[in-house]
Amino acid sequence: MLRRERNLFEVRREQTLMQTSVAITCLADDVDKAGVAIDAAFRRMADAVAVLTRFDPASPVARLNRDGHLENLSPELREVLQRSLAISAITDGDFDISVLPVLEYFESMRQPAVLDTRDRTQIGQRDQLINYRRIALNARGVRFTQAGMAVTLDGLAKGYVIDQGIVALRAAGIEHALVDAGGDVRAISGNDFRHQWHVGIVDPGNIDQIASVVTLRNAALGTSGNYRIFYSSDKKLFHVINPHTGYSPLNYSSVTVMAETSVDADAMSVAAASMPLPRLREVMAAQNDQWLVFSRDARNSWRSRDLPQVSGQAEVA
């Protein structure tokens, strides 16, 4: 606990959710109140994880993947599915939750993976199952219109979970807070423009260093890259998949998107990884999202003009 300014204390707590260290930091004039608010936020976030995970065989997502349909959706799952399909439409399928058949194949390969003819055949067959348009969501529930499909909410679940933490903090009367889940971050700063957070963005070429610092207030950052989870030694196969090819996109080593909510920042960073720079610039401008990308070799970086960068060498694209 640190005293930040007159009548405001910094209260920070950390837990593991989604196999990730999640930290919540609050600035409040009442330390006990902040602690209670953080506990409530972690409970709400844990509840969201239980709904959205694909790893628990009893979870709704696992049952959907097993049966090909699911009725009586929880409000949380329906909201995430609706947003995922909307972002798929916005990005012309560069974001697609139905990539799981390919992702599971990547995860099943001996590491570090070296693709042979059989692997490429398998990936090609599984790529035929990727199509968000074949996910039918209606008032009754959700179903797949093609046999063999499966979905993963990994590309936006963390963002949604962060957003739920923010909802709980605000409900508890917290005005100034930062939720950080493995580099995906959302900050709230009330209505006082003097309150803002400085957030560092990792250098994908050297993850022990910070390449850029941006200011964040009442906004979120989502980052996707090839530098933490990858399946081949050359990092050409990693946990992000281009839905149009069935392989990992090779445009960038890291993509960061700033959006109003974490669920959007998370999903749009995944989508942007598959976009060439001119298209990325166009799509992000249409959503009024800010962004920062690093070249595949991490030697060059580009950003949107209005990204509130405090330090860094990114060129405006």
C-alpha positions in Angstrom: 0.0 0.0 0.0 1.4 3.4 -1.0 0.2 6.9 -0.4 -0.1 8.6 -3.8 -1.4 12.0 -2.9 -3.4 13.7 -0.2 -6.2 11.5 0.9 -5.5 8.8 -1.8 -3.8 5.5 -1.1 -2.6 2.9 -3.6 -4.0 -0.6 -2.8 -2.8 -3.5 -4.9 -3.7 -7.2 -4.9 -2.8 -10.0 -7.2 -4.3 -13.4 -8.0 -3.9 -16.1 -10.7 -6.8 -16.3 -13.2 -6.7 -17.9 -16.7 -3.2 -19.2 -15.9 -2.2 -15.6 -15.8 -1.1 -13.3 -13.0 -3.9 -10.6 -12.6 -3.2 -7.5 -10.6 -5.8 -4.9 -9.5 -4.6 -1.5 -8.3 -6.9 1.1 -6.8 -6.4 4.6 -5.7 -8.9 5.3 -2.9 -9.2 7.4 0.3 -10.4 4.4 2.3 -8.0 1.4 2.3 -10.6 -1.0 3.7 -13.2 0.0 1.1 -10.6 -0.5 -1.7 -9.8 -4.0 -0.4 -13.4 -5.0 -0.3 -13.9 -3.7 -3.8 -10.9 -5.6 -5.1 -12.1 -8.8 -3.5 -15.5 -8.3 -5.2 -13.8 -7.7 -8.6 -11.8 -10.9 -8.3 -14.9 -12.9 -7.5 -16.8 -11.5 -10.5 -13.8 -12.1 -12.8 -13.5 -15.7 -11.5 -17.2 -16.3 -12.3 -16.7 -15.0 -15.8 -13.7 -17.3 -16.3 -15.8 -20.3 -15.3 -18.3 -19.5 -18.0 -15.9 -18.7 -20.8 -13.1 -21.3 -20.4 -12.7 -24.1 -22.9 -10.5 -26.2 -20.6 -13.1 -27.3 -18.1 -15.1 -30.2 -19.6 -18.2 -29.1 -17.7 -18.0 -25.5 -18.9 -20.6 -24.2 -21.3 -18.0 -23.7 -24.0 -16.7 -27.2 -23.7 -20.3 -28.6 -23.9 -21.0 -26.5 -27.0 -17.8 -27.9 -28.7 -18.8 -31.4 -27.7 -22.4 -31.3 -28.7 -22.4 -28.7 -31.5 -25.2 -26.8 -29.9 -26.1 -25.2 -26.5 -29.4 -23.8 -25.2 -30.2 -21.5 -22.3 -27.1 -19.4 -22.6 -25.9 -17.4 -19.6 -26.0 -13.6 -20.2 -22.2 -13.5 -20.0 -21.7 -16.2 -22.7 -24.4 -14.6 -24.9 -22.8 -11.2 -24.6 -19.3 -12.6 -25.5 -20.6 -14.6 -28.5 -22.5 -11.6 -29.8 -19.5 -9.4 -29.5 -17.2 -12.0 -31.1 -19.5 -12.3 -34.1 -19.8 -8.5 -34.4 -16.0 -8.1 -34.5 -15.7 -10.9 -37.0 -18.0 -9.0 -39.3 -16.2 -5.7 -38.7 -12.8 -7.3 -39.5 -14.1 -9.5 -42.4 -13.2 -12.6 -40.5 -9.7 -11.6 -39.4 -11.1 -12.4 -35.9 -12.8 -15.7 -35.7 -13.5 -17.8 -32.6 -13.9 -21.0 -34.7 -10.1 -21.4 -35.1 -10.0 -24.0 -32.4 -9.6 -27.1 -34.6 -6.4 -25.6 -36.0 -5.2 -24.3 -32.7 -5.7 -27.7 -31.0 -3.6 -29.3 -33.7 -0.8 -26.8 -33.1 -1.1 -27.5 -29.4 -0.9 -31.3 -29.9 2.3 -31.2 -32.0 5.6 -32.1 -30.4 7.5 -28.9 -29.5 9.3 -27.3 -31.2 7.1 -28.1 -34.2 8.5 -28.8 -37.6 5.7 -29.1 -40.2 5.8 -32.0 -42.7 3.4 -32.9 -45.5 1.0 -34.7 -43.2 0.8 -31.7 -40.8 0.0 -29.4 -43.7 -2.7 -31.7 -44.9 -4.2 -31.8 -41.4 -4.1 -28.0 -41.1 -5.7 -27.6 -44.5 -8.5 -29.9 -43.6 -9.1 -28.2 -40.2 -8.9 -24.8 -41.8 -12.1 -25.7 -43.7 -13.9 -25.7 -40.4 -13.1 -22.0 -39.7 -16.0 -19.8 -40.5 -17.8 -17.6 -38.0 -20.8 -17.3 -40.4 -21.6 -20.9 -39.5 -22.2 -20.1 -35.9 -25.9 -19.6 -35.5 -26.8 -17.5 -32.4 -30.4 -16.8 -31.7 -32.9 -16.4 -28.8 -32.9 -20.2 -28.1 -29.1 -20.6 -28.0 -26.2 -21.2 -30.3 -25.3 -24.0 -32.7 -22.8 -24.9 -35.4 -24.2 -25.3 -38.9 -21.2 -27.5 -40.0 -20.1 -30.7 -38.3 -16.7 -30.7 -36.6 -16.6 -27.1 -35.7 -15.4 -25.8 -32.3 -14.8 -22.5 -30.8 -12.3 -20.9 -28.4 -13.0 -17.6 -26.7 -9.3 -17.2 -25.8 -9.0 -14.2 -28.2 -11.4 -12.0 -26.2 -12.3 -13.8 -22.9 -9.4 -12.2 -21.0 -10.6 -8.8 -22.1 -14.2 -9.6 -21.1 -13.0 -10.8 -17.7 -11.0 -7.6 -17.2 -14.1 -5.6 -18.1 -16.1 -7.5 -15.5 -13.5 -6.6 -12.9 -14.0 -2.9 -13.8 -17.8 -3.3 -13.5 -17.4 -4.6 -10.0 -14.9 -1.9 -9.0 -17.2 0.9 -10.2 -20.2 -0.7 -8.5 -18.2 -0.6 -5.2 -17.5 3.2 -5.7 -14.0 3.0 -7.0 -13.2 5.8 -9.5 -9.4 5.2 -10.1 -8.2 1.7 -10.8 -6.0 -0.4 -13.2 -6.6 -4.1 -14.0 -3.6 -5.8 -15.5 -3.9 -9.4 -16.8 -0.7 -10.5 -18.4 -0.2 -7.3 -20.3 -3.9 -6.7 -21.2 -4.8 -3.6 -19.2 -7.8 -1.4 -18.5 -7.8 1.8 -16.5 -10.5 4.0 -15.1 -9.7 7.5 -14.0 -13.0 9.1 -13.1 -13.8 12.5 -14.6 -10.6 14.2 -13.4 -8.3 14.6 -16.4 -5.3 15.1 -14.1 -5.6 11.4 -13.2 -4.1 9.1 -15.8 -2.0 5.9 -15.8 1.3 5.3 -17.6 1.5 1.8 -19.1 4.6 0.2 -20.6 4.4 -2.0 -23.7 7.0 -4.8 -23.9 9.7 -4.8 -26.6 8.9 -8.1 -28.5 12.6 -8.3 -29.4 13.7 -8.2 -25.8 10.8 -8.9 -23.4 12.8 -7.7 -20.4 12.6 -4.2 -21.8 9.8 -1.6 -22.4 9.7 -0.3 -25.9 6.9 2.3 -25.4 4.9 4.0 -22.7 1.4 5.3 -23.2 -1.0 7.2 -21.1 -4.3 5.4 -20.3 -7.4 6.8 -18.8 -10.9 5.3 -19.1 -9.6 3.0 -21.8 -8.0 -0.4 -22.4 -4.9 -1.9 -24.1 -4.8 -5.4 -25.7 -1.7 -7.0 -27.0 -1.1 -10.0 -29.3 2.3 -11.3 -30.2 4.5 -14.2 -31.0 7.1 -13.8 -28.2 5.5 -15.6 -25.2 3.4 -18.5 -26.6 4.8 -20.2 -29.7 5.1 -23.7 -31.1 8.0 -23.6 -33.5 11.5 -22.4 -32.8 11.3 -19.8 -35.5 8.0 -18.4 -34.0 6.2 -18.9 -37.3 3.6 -21.0 -35.4 2.1 -19.3 -32.4 -1.2 -19.0 -30.6 -2.7 -16.5 -33.0 -4.1 -17.9 -36.2 -5.1 -16.2 -39.4 -8.5 -17.6 -40.1 -8.1 -17.1 -43.8 -5.0 -19.3 -44.1 -5.0 -21.7 -41.1 -1.5 -20.6 -40.1 -0.1 -17.9 -37.8 0.1 -14.5 -39.4 3.7 -13.3 -40.1 3.1 -9.5 -40.4 4.2 -8.4 -37.0 5.9 -9.6 -33.8 3.5 -7.6 -31.6 0.3 -5.7 -32.0 -1.2 -3.4 -29.4 -4.7 -1.9 -29.7 -6.2 0.8 -27.5 -10.0 0.7 -27.3 -12.8 1.8 -24.9 -13.2 -1.7 -23.4 -10.8 -4.6 -22.9 -13.0 -7.1 -24.8 -12.6 -4.9 -27.9 -8.9 -4.2 -27.4 -8.2 -7.9 -26.9 -10.2 -9.1 -30.0 -9.0 -6.2 -32.2 -5.4 -6.9 -31.4 -5.9 -10.5 -32.5 -7.6 -9.4 -35.7 -5.0 -6.8 -36.5 -2.2 -9.4 -36.4 -3.6 -10.8 -39.7 -3.9 -7.4 -41.4 -1.3 -5.7 -43.7 -0.4 -2.3 -42.4 -2.6 -0.2 -44.8 -5.7 -2.3 -44.0 -4.9 -2.3 -40.3 -4.8 1.5 -40.4 -8.1 1.7 -42.2 -10.0 -0.8 -40.0 -8.7 0.8 -36.8 -9.6 4.3 -37.9 -13.2 3.2 -38.6 -13.4 2.0 -35.0 -11.6 5.0 -33.6 -9.1 2.6 -32.0 -5.4 3.5 -31.5 -2.6 1.0 -32.2 1.1 0.2 -32.1 2.7 -2.6 -34.1 6.3 -4.0 -34.3 7.8 -5.6 -37.4 8.4 -9.3 -37.4 12.0 -8.8 -36.6 11.0 -6.2 -33.9 13.4 -3.6 -35.4 10.8 -1.2 -36.6 7.5 0.0 -35.2 4.5 2.0 -36.4 1.6 3.6 -34.6 -1.6 5.6 -35.1 -1.2 9.3 -35.0 -3.4 9.8 -31.9 -1.9 7.1 -29.8 -1.0 8.9 -26.5 2.6 7.8 -26.4 4.8 9.2 -23.7 8.0 7.5 -24.9 9.0 5.2 -27.7 10.4 5.4 -31.3 7.3 4.2 -33.3 6.8 5.9 -36.6 3.3 7.4 -37.4 1.9 5.3 -40.2 
